[in-house]
Amino acid sequence: MKNYQRVKAEIKKNKKIREDGGYTCIPFVLLPKLGKVIPGIEQEKYYLVTANSKVGKTKLGDFLFVYNPYEFITKHASDISLKIFYFSLEVSKEEKIAQYYSYRLFKDHGVIISPAKLKSRFQDYILETDLEELLDSYDEEMDRFESIVHIIDNIKNPFGIYKYMRDYAYKNGTHYDKNNDPISVDRLLNTSQPIKDEANKSIVKYIPNNPNEYVIVITDHLSLLHPEGSATLWDAIFTFSSKYCLAMRDRWRYIPVNIQQQAADQEKQQFTFKGDSIIAKLRPSPDGLADCKLTQRDVNVMLGLFNPHRYKISDYEGYDIDKLGDNYREFNVMLNRDGSGFINIDLYFNGASNFFKELPSSDKIQEKDYKAIAELNAKAK
């Protein structure tokens, strides 16, 4: 089949799926405005989330690429199946589970409680019995969550992450050589080097066992990758992105999602000669990526998060930041190779619960909205 014929066949197939009420991507059901700019989480796309330190980039990554697809898959009937492989380089798998508990308690019951308080870490707080009982009620839900979301906290080097996903691809699909003959799983698994080995050189096609399985591969965050051999951190990030993430995307149609911090210089507040803060210099940007800026060349979509409260900005884009405080975030679509970039969405952010929600536009937000957020914060455990 010629290239244009394959493209046309996919267009027609997707049209039929939509006409029959199906889905051709995982929509951003938790952020509807974003869905008007980016259709959703698509196979064979590479996403990057960035922000300055302690702004919420990891929480945003979790919200968009763990909680959102998981909620979609469990609440909407479709042919799409989901596997999420979360390489947590910073915190343990137990901490990630505790964060999900905090999210669920807020989403389902309006309870704001941080993972630290869930674990009764504070001297002046012990988890109440009614909350303990709520946690017990989630056992079936957590079994389902862990069957879909696989958190790996003991692999931190670029090749280790790639090999883990390569082995999954070997066991869950068929690779074909240049003669269109299938390559056995045993032969593939016995290879020792990625891409350079004989088997990989001869691979020309991969067919997954389930073409509708969306495999999301999250790495949080790139600056914590362990360089291999004599490589530098720059080398590690560059190799992981340009070699391994692109291989995962292009060969197996997997969905790499990398969290990458902004450089420290990006956080330094700059001022005009009148003493006004230059806000454009504070927002996350592709050129502000820490430790290796070249990842921007590889990604399909780059998303960012900005917190004006950190810089004591009282009024931002029509919002009263003095009232919203640390609950406001500006969400930026900074790069979108298949559509519009430089789109901003204003969000309510609850850090203790890993929760984001779209705010009313600045010309429609009312005093009652500010008051509701203040009252919600007052109820936090």
SULRA-V654503 format. One record per run of one state. SS is the DSSP state (H for helix, E for strand, L for the rest). FROM is the first residue (numbers start at 0). LEN is the number of residues. Records with the same first field share a line. If there is no record, write none. Layout:
SS->FROM-LEN ; FROM-LEN
This chain:
L->0-2 ; 19-6 ; 26-7 ; 36-4 ; 41-5 ; 51-5 ; 75-5 ; 88-4 ; 109-5 ; 118-10 ; 136-2 ; 152-4 ; 171-1 ; 176-5 ; 183-1 ; 189-8 ; 202-2 ; 208-4 ; 220-1 ; 224-1 ; 226-6 ; 252-2 ; 262-1 ; 267-3 ; 271-5 ; 277-1 ; 281-4 ; 289-3 ; 297-3 ; 306-1 ; 311-3 ; 316-2 ; 336-6 ; 353-1 ; 358-8 ; 378-3
H->2-17 ; 33-3 ; 56-19 ; 92-17 ; 114-4 ; 128-8 ; 138-10 ; 157-14 ; 184-5 ; 197-5 ; 221-3 ; 232-20 ; 263-4 ; 278-3 ; 285-3 ; 292-5 ; 307-4 ; 320-7 ; 350-3 ; 366-12
E->25-1 ; 40-1 ; 46-5 ; 80-8 ; 148-4 ; 156-1 ; 172-4 ; 181-2 ; 204-4 ; 212-8 ; 225-1 ; 254-8 ; 270-1 ; 276-1 ; 288-1 ; 300-6 ; 314-2 ; 318-2 ; 327-9 ; 342-8 ; 354-4
